[in-house]
Amino acid sequence: SITKERTEVILQGTSSLDPNDPTAVWEEYDFKCKPGNLSRRPCFISPYHYRLDWLMWFAAFQTYEQNEWIIHLAGKLLAQEEEALSLMASNPFAGREPP
């Protein structure tokens, strides 16, 4: 065990015109192996790790200023770039306008 609590970075987007609106619906991007939905079967790829999912775990211990790549990833997800979306388990905005 590394820590007693596990802090997670969660990437979400909204289709709301006003993201500050309390009624805005935020949808989460799921990662292939990063812990998330408790009803999802665990991802076993031993002895390997999905690099992005692994980096997300360590990014939770620091600030985004120490992990500028997260800002770049978020920008690519906002632009719905296929290369970035291929790293995700699902795209909540598939077939719709970008968040």
Buried (B, 14 or more C-beta within 10 A) or exposed (E): EEEEEEEEBEBBBBBEEEEEEEEEEEBEBBBBBBBBEEEEEEBEEEEEEBEBBEBBBEBBEEEEEEBEEBEEBBEBBEEBEEEBBEBBBEBBBEEEEEB
